[in-house]
Amino acid sequence: MEPDPGSRTMRIDILPQAAAAGSAGDTTRITAAGYDTTLVGRTMRHADPSSGYKKLLESVYDAVFITDSTGSILDFNTRATDFFRCSSGSLEGRQVTALISGGDESLISEINRNLDGRRYTLIEAYCLRKDRTLFPSEIAVNRINLTDDGQLCFFVRDTTVRKRAQDALEQAVQRLEEHDRARSQFVSNVSHELRTPLTSMIYAVTNLKKGVAGPVSEQLAKYLDVLDGDCHRLLRTVNDILDLRRLESDSLVLAKQKVPFGALVRRSAEAMRGLAERKMVQLDIKTGIDRWFVDCDPHRMERVVVNVVNNAVKFTPDGGRVRVSIADDASAPGRVLLKVTDNGIGIPAEHLGRVTERYYTVGDQPAGTGLGLAISKEIVQVHGGTLSVLSPPADTPRGTEVRVSMPLATPPTVMIVHGDVEVRNRVALSLEARGFRVSRPERTELALGEVERSRPDMVITDTEVPGTEAMEMVLKLKGLKELGRTPLMVVTRHQPDSARRQLLANLTVPLLAAPWEEHELQSCIETIFLG
């Protein structure tokens, strides 16, 4: 269906005139050999056909109209009569705007203003033929000086074929977008439907392994381990798909907090030890002293580490080795570098640049979704980090190395409000050895105010603190809107009564009662920061 001839379906683009004329703002001029420049009006139509001017006019593929400054047609070429399906007589002296749907005197005024300001005018509009049909066009307008009065030159190009192709392309794009939205919604719905039973299965398998339903034989334990590993693998894939959709729609929300990076890497990599043992792959995890902290969403960064280590183990032959290590990033001060290196089959050079693309898989290697590395890279990037792949690693003949570089964060501050000097100092030394900043208020009766003022990242206290009621402080901190999410932990050399134990459990405050060991303290702190 063609547009209404009276509708103003028009777009005008303004460009520097130099771009059209090919010189620094000069007005286009045509020197017509053998043409009397004193001729005006209709006389132009009767110029010598052999003159350079007429030859030039007729050689142009587009329809060309020469008008006076008011838009009245003085001359035109044969293509113009073909385009508009009319005779020469119906064009001479006519207003050129009558041929442009929606055109009027204001259009000529605007064109003249643009040209006075040394600007070139390009119009996209529908043109009106004599038989009242329309065709899409692109009209270039400039000024030429065939006489002292100056004229306007309109080049009209029929863009029907281009417009049809453009419309078809836009419709195809629209259909693809609709299909993509439907696909994304379907995948999201299916993923959510899968995640719920998977979570229940993992919970059930975990309880079975603990002996909740009775003794577990060695043979049954092996089957449960396989089932547990497969459930977690499928759950990771489901979570990758869900995060992919969130990344595509810019709706991924990160629950960021400062976390000990070494502990996060170690715990995540250890989750792959069962798979490594089944494949007889040696898994070496060396995270050094925990002194690096990053500001990240711990659950998503755990998935990054698991994805990368899982890939390394999966593509390493039986009897191979995978090494996981972290250190300062020597090439980028202020960052920490995770390296996962294997001596497996490696990645061919022609595929190396694409292995972090979504859905890309390499040749005949073991099957996969092609999402693991891609999602990992995108999650790292939204955290301000980088993920790169080397194959083979430096100074080795084979294998692959994945590097994840993350910006370091200021170490978290832990405030210790404790009346027992020995316990307070022991806890402080343990935390400081692992890079935490430690605050120890001298006046414990002012501890609550100090917590409110300095806003530490974590508070460690006792069930009994001189000068204050520690349990009352726990309740107040949990009740404060600004500090209610501040992690709390109770460390004591006493055995709290059942009422206090129950209160702490209800408030989800971890309790570490004597006798406790160093590793237990660190495990509790890691659980608090890593979730």
C-alpha positions in Angstrom: 0.0 0.0 0.0 1.5 3.3 -1.1 1.7 6.3 1.3 -0.9 9.1 1.2 0.4 11.6 -1.4 -0.5 14.4 1.1 1.5 13.0 3.9 4.8 14.6 4.8 7.0 11.5 5.0 10.2 13.4 4.6 13.7 13.5 6.3 16.2 16.3 5.7 19.9 15.8 6.5 22.2 18.7 6.6 25.9 18.1 5.6 28.8 20.5 5.2 28.8 21.7 1.6 32.5 20.8 1.3 31.6 17.1 1.6 29.4 17.4 -1.5 31.4 19.9 -3.6 34.7 18.3 -2.9 36.3 21.6 -1.9 36.4 23.8 1.2 32.9 25.1 1.1 32.9 26.3 -2.5 29.5 26.5 -4.2 29.2 24.1 -7.1 29.7 25.8 -10.5 29.0 24.4 -14.0 30.7 26.1 -16.9 28.6 25.4 -20.0 30.7 25.7 -23.2 28.7 27.3 -26.0 25.9 28.2 -23.5 24.6 31.8 -23.2 24.5 32.5 -19.5 22.2 35.5 -20.0 19.4 33.0 -21.0 16.9 32.4 -18.2 13.6 30.7 -17.7 12.2 28.4 -20.4 14.9 29.5 -22.8 17.2 26.9 -21.1 15.2 24.1 -22.5 16.1 25.2 -26.0 19.9 25.4 -25.5 22.0 23.7 -28.2 21.7 19.9 -27.6 25.3 19.5 -28.6 26.5 21.9 -26.0 28.5 20.6 -23.0 25.8 21.7 -20.6 23.1 19.6 -22.3 25.4 16.7 -22.7 26.2 16.8 -19.0 22.6 17.1 -18.1 21.5 14.2 -20.2 24.4 12.0 -19.0 23.3 11.9 -15.4 21.5 8.7 -14.4 19.3 10.5 -11.8 16.5 12.8 -12.6 17.8 16.4 -12.6 15.9 19.6 -12.1 17.3 23.1 -12.5 15.1 25.7 -10.7 15.3 29.3 -9.8 15.8 30.3 -6.2 12.0 29.9 -5.6 11.9 26.4 -6.8 10.3 27.0 -10.2 11.6 24.5 -12.8 13.8 26.0 -15.5 15.3 22.8 -17.0 15.5 19.1 -16.6 16.8 16.0 -18.2 15.0 13.1 -20.0 15.3 10.9 -16.9 13.0 13.4 -15.1 10.2 12.8 -17.5 10.8 9.0 -17.3 10.8 9.1 -13.5 7.6 11.2 -13.2 5.9 9.6 -16.2 5.0 12.9 -17.8 5.7 15.1 -20.8 8.2 17.9 -20.9 5.4 20.5 -21.1 3.9 19.4 -17.8 7.2 20.1 -16.0 8.4 23.4 -17.4 7.6 26.3 -15.0 6.1 24.0 -12.4 7.1 24.2 -8.7 9.5 21.4 -7.9 7.9 21.1 -4.4 4.7 19.9 -6.2 6.7 16.8 -7.1 7.7 16.0 -3.5 5.1 14.6 -1.2 4.6 17.1 1.7 6.8 19.7 -0.1 5.9 23.4 0.1 7.4 26.9 0.1 8.9 26.3 3.5 11.1 23.5 2.1 12.6 25.9 -0.5 13.2 28.5 2.2 15.0 25.9 4.4 17.1 24.7 1.4 18.1 28.3 0.7 19.0 28.9 4.3 21.2 25.8 4.4 23.0 26.8 1.2 23.5 30.4 2.5 25.2 28.8 5.5 27.4 26.7 3.2 25.5 23.5 4.0 24.5 20.7 1.7 20.9 19.4 1.8 19.9 15.8 1.4 16.2 14.9 1.4 14.6 11.5 1.8 11.0 11.7 0.7 8.3 10.2 -1.5 8.0 11.8 -5.0 4.6 12.1 -6.7 4.2 11.0 -10.4 1.7 12.5 -12.8 -0.5 9.4 -12.3 -0.6 10.1 -8.5 1.5 7.1 -7.7 4.5 7.6 -5.4 8.1 6.3 -5.3 10.7 6.6 -2.6 13.5 8.9 -3.4 16.7 10.5 -2.2 17.1 14.1 -3.3 20.4 16.0 -3.2 20.1 19.8 -3.5 22.9 22.3 -4.2 23.3 25.7 -5.8 24.8 26.3 -9.2 25.5 29.5 -11.0 24.3 29.2 -14.6 23.4 32.9 -14.5 24.1 35.8 -12.2 20.8 35.1 -10.4 21.9 31.6 -9.4 19.9 28.4 -9.6 19.1 25.4 -7.5 19.9 21.9 -8.7 17.9 18.9 -7.6 19.2 15.4 -8.2 16.4 12.9 -7.7 17.3 9.2 -7.2 14.6 6.5 -7.3 15.3 4.3 -4.2 12.4 1.9 -4.7 14.6 -1.2 -5.0 16.7 -0.1 -2.0 13.6 0.7 0.0 12.1 -2.7 -0.7 15.3 -4.4 0.3 15.5 -2.3 3.4 11.9 -3.0 4.4 12.4 -6.7 3.8 15.6 -6.6 5.9 13.8 -4.7 8.7 11.0 -7.2 8.7 13.4 -10.0 8.8 15.3 -8.4 11.7 12.0 -7.9 13.5 11.0 -11.5 13.0 14.5 -12.6 14.3 14.2 -10.4 17.3 10.8 -11.8 18.1 12.1 -15.3 17.6 15.1 -14.5 19.8 12.9 -13.1 22.6 10.7 -16.2 22.4 13.7 -18.5 22.5 15.2 -16.6 25.4 12.0 -16.8 27.4 11.6 -20.5 26.6 15.2 -21.2 27.7 14.7 -19.1 30.8 11.5 -20.9 31.7 13.0 -24.3 31.1 16.1 -23.4 33.1 14.0 -22.3 36.1 12.0 -25.5 35.9 15.2 -27.6 35.9 16.9 -25.7 38.7 14.2 -26.4 41.3 14.3 -30.2 41.1 18.1 -30.2 40.7 18.4 -28.3 44.0 16.2 -30.8 45.7 18.2 -33.7 44.2 21.5 -32.2 45.4 20.0 -31.7 48.9 18.7 -35.3 49.0 22.0 -36.8 47.8 24.0 -34.7 50.3 21.8 -36.1 53.1 22.1 -39.6 51.8 25.9 -39.3 51.8 25.7 -38.0 55.5 23.9 -41.2 56.4 20.6 -39.5 57.2 18.7 -42.5 55.7 21.0 -45.1 57.2 24.5 -46.5 56.7 26.1 -45.9 53.3 28.1 -48.7 51.9 31.3 -48.1 49.9 29.6 -49.0 46.7 26.6 -46.8 47.3 28.9 -43.9 48.2 30.6 -44.2 44.8 27.2 -44.0 43.0 26.1 -41.1 45.2 29.4 -39.2 44.4 28.7 -39.7 40.6 25.1 -38.5 41.0 26.2 -35.5 43.1 28.8 -34.5 40.5 26.4 -34.8 37.6 23.7 -32.8 39.4 26.2 -30.0 40.2 27.5 -30.1 36.6 23.9 -29.7 35.3 23.1 -27.0 37.8 26.2 -25.0 36.7 25.0 -25.3 33.1 21.5 -24.1 34.1 22.9 -21.2 36.0 25.2 -20.3 33.1 22.1 -20.2 30.8 20.2 -18.0 33.2 23.2 -15.6 33.6 23.6 -15.5 29.8 20.0 -14.2 29.5 20.6 -11.6 32.2 23.8 -10.5 30.5 22.0 -10.2 27.2 19.2 -8.0 28.8 21.6 -6.0 31.0 19.7 -7.3 34.0 22.5 -9.1 35.8 22.6 -7.9 39.4 25.8 -8.5 41.3 25.7 -9.0 45.1 29.3 -7.7 45.6 31.3 -7.8 48.8 34.9 -8.0 49.8 36.1 -11.6 49.8 39.4 -13.4 50.5 40.3 -14.4 46.9 42.6 -17.2 47.9 39.9 -18.9 50.0 37.4 -18.4 47.2 39.7 -20.0 44.6 40.7 -22.9 47.0 37.1 -23.8 47.9 35.9 -23.6 44.3 38.8 -25.6 42.9 38.4 -28.3 45.6 34.9 -28.9 44.3 36.5 -30.4 41.2 38.8 -32.8 43.1 36.3 -35.6 42.8 36.2 -35.3 39.0 39.9 -35.1 38.9 40.3 -38.3 41.0 37.9 -40.2 38.8 39.9 -39.2 35.7 43.2 -39.9 37.6 44.2 -36.2 37.0 46.5 -34.7 39.6 45.0 -31.4 40.8 47.5 -29.1 42.5 46.0 -26.1 44.3 48.4 -23.5 45.6 46.8 -20.3 46.8 49.5 -19.2 49.2 48.8 -17.0 52.2 45.4 -15.4 52.0 46.3 -11.8 51.6 44.4 -10.9 48.4 40.9 -9.5 48.5 38.6 -8.7 45.7 35.2 -6.9 45.6 33.0 -9.4 43.8 29.8 -11.5 43.8 31.3 -14.6 45.5 28.8 -17.0 44.1 29.4 -15.9 40.5 33.1 -15.8 40.9 33.0 -19.3 42.4 31.3 -20.4 39.2 34.0 -18.8 37.1 36.7 -20.7 39.0 34.7 -24.0 38.8 34.0 -23.5 35.1 37.7 -22.9 34.3 39.0 -25.8 36.5 36.3 -28.1 35.2 37.4 -27.4 31.6 41.0 -28.0 32.5 40.3 -31.4 34.1 37.8 -32.4 31.3 40.3 -31.7 28.5 43.3 -33.3 30.3 44.0 -37.0 29.6 44.1 -39.6 32.3 47.3 -39.2 34.3 47.7 -35.6 33.4 48.0 -32.6 35.8 46.1 -29.4 36.5 47.7 -26.6 38.5 45.7 -23.8 40.2 47.7 -20.8 41.6 47.2 -17.2 42.5 49.8 -14.4 42.8 50.2 -10.7 42.3 49.7 -9.8 38.7 53.2 -8.8 37.6 52.0 -7.1 34.5 49.3 -5.0 36.2 50.0 -3.6 39.7 47.0 -3.5 42.0 45.6 -6.8 40.6 45.7 -10.4 41.5 46.2 -13.2 38.9 44.6 -16.6 39.0 46.2 -19.2 36.7 44.8 -22.6 35.8 47.3 -24.6 33.8 47.0 -28.0 32.4 49.1 -30.3 30.2 46.2 -31.6 28.2 45.4 -31.6 24.5 45.6 -27.9 24.1 43.7 -25.6 21.7 44.7 -25.4 18.0 45.9 -21.9 17.0 43.0 -21.3 14.6 40.5 -21.8 17.4 42.3 -19.9 20.2 40.8 -16.5 19.5 37.2 -17.9 19.6 37.1 -20.3 22.5 35.6 -17.5 24.7 32.8 -16.9 22.3 29.3 -18.1 23.2 28.4 -21.6 21.9 31.8 -22.1 20.3 33.2 -25.5 20.6 36.5 -26.9 19.2 36.5 -29.7 16.6 36.1 -33.2 17.9 36.9 -32.4 21.5 34.5 -33.7 24.2 31.0 -32.3 23.9 30.0 -29.2 25.8 27.6 -26.3 25.6 30.3 -23.8 24.5 29.1 -21.5 27.4 31.5 -22.1 30.2 34.4 -19.9 29.2 32.2 -17.4 27.4 30.0 -16.8 30.5 33.1 -16.8 32.8 34.8 -14.2 30.7 31.7 -11.9 30.7 31.2 -12.3 34.4 34.9 -11.4 35.0 34.5 -8.4 32.8 31.5 -7.0 34.6 33.7 -7.2 37.7 36.3 -5.1 36.0 38.6 -8.1 35.4 40.0 -9.8 32.4 40.1 -13.5 31.2 42.6 -14.7 28.7 43.7 -18.1 27.3 47.1 -19.3 26.3 47.8 -22.5 24.4 50.3 -23.8 25.0 51.5 -21.9 28.1 54.8 -20.2 28.1 57.8 -22.5 27.9 55.7 -25.7 27.6 55.1 -27.8 24.5 51.4 -28.5 25.1 48.5 -27.7 27.3 46.4 -24.7 28.1 46.5 -21.9 30.6 43.6 -19.7 31.6 44.4 -16.4 33.3 41.9 -14.4 35.3 43.2 -11.0 36.5 41.0 -9.1 39.1 41.4 -5.7 40.7 42.4 -5.8 44.3 40.1 -4.3 46.9 41.0 -2.7 50.3 41.2 -5.5 52.9 38.0 -5.8 55.0 38.0 -4.4 58.5 37.1 -6.7 61.4 36.3 -5.2 64.7 37.0 -7.4 67.7 34.9 -6.5 70.8 36.2 -9.0 73.3 36.9 -8.8 77.1 39.3 -11.8 77.0 42.6 -10.3 76.0 44.1 -13.7 75.2 41.3 -14.6 72.8 41.2 -11.1 71.3 44.9 -11.2 70.6 44.8 -14.7 69.2 42.0 -13.9 66.8 43.6 -10.6 65.8 46.9 -12.2 65.0 45.2 -14.9 62.9 43.2 -12.3 60.9 46.2 -10.0 60.4 48.3 -12.9 59.1 45.7 -13.3 56.3 45.6 -9.7 55.3 42.5 -8.4 57.2 42.6 -5.1 58.9 41.8 -5.4 62.6 40.2 -2.9 65.0 40.3 -3.6 68.8 38.4 -0.9 70.8 40.0 -0.4 74.2 36.7 0.6 75.9 34.3 -2.2 75.3 31.4 -0.3 76.9 31.6 2.1 74.0 31.8 -0.6 71.4 28.3 -0.2 70.0 28.9 3.4 69.2 32.3 2.6 67.7 30.6 0.0 65.4 28.0 2.6 64.3 30.6 5.2 63.7 33.3 3.2 61.8 31.0 0.6 60.0 33.4 -2.4 60.0 33.0 -5.2 57.5 32.6 -7.7 60.3 32.3 -7.8 64.1 33.6 -10.6 66.4 32.5 -10.5 70.0 31.9 -12.7 73.0 28.8 -13.8 75.0 30.1 -11.8 77.9 32.0 -8.5 77.6 33.0 -6.3 80.5 31.1 -3.0 80.6 28.4 -4.1 78.3 26.0 -6.9 77.7 27.4 -8.6 74.6 24.1 -10.4 73.7 22.3 -7.1 73.9 24.8 -5.5 71.5 24.3 -8.4 69.1 20.5 -7.8 69.2 21.0 -4.0 68.7 23.3 -4.5 65.8 20.9 -6.9 64.2 18.1 -4.4 64.7 19.9 -1.4 63.2 18.8 -0.8 59.6 22.2 0.5 58.6 24.2 -2.3 60.3 21.7 -5.2 60.2 23.6 -6.9 57.3 27.0 -6.5 59.0 28.3 -10.1 59.6 28.6 -11.0 63.3 30.5 -13.9 64.9 30.8 -15.0 68.5 34.1 -16.5 69.7 34.4 -17.6 73.3 36.4 -19.8 75.6 33.2 -20.4 77.6 30.3 -22.8 76.9 27.2 -20.6 76.5 24.0 -21.8 78.0 21.3 -23.3 75.8 19.2 -20.1 75.7 22.1 -18.0 74.3 23.0 -20.8 71.9 19.4 -20.8 70.6 19.3 -17.0 70.3 22.5 -17.0 68.3 21.2 -19.7 66.0 17.9 -17.9 65.5 19.9 -14.7 64.5 22.2 -16.9 62.2 25.2 -15.7 64.2 28.1 -18.3 64.0 29.3 -19.5 67.4 32.9 -20.8 68.0 33.1 -22.1 71.5 36.2 -23.5 73.3 38.0 -25.6 72.6 38.6 -24.3 69.1 41.5 -24.6 66.6 43.0 -22.1 64.2 41.6 -23.8 61.1 38.1 -23.7 62.6 38.3 -20.0 63.1 39.4 -19.5 59.5 36.7 -21.9 58.2 34.0 -19.8 60.0 35.4 -16.5 58.7 35.6 -17.9 55.1 32.0 -19.1 55.4 30.9 -15.7 56.5 32.6 -13.9 53.7 32.0 -16.4 50.9 28.5 -17.4 51.9 
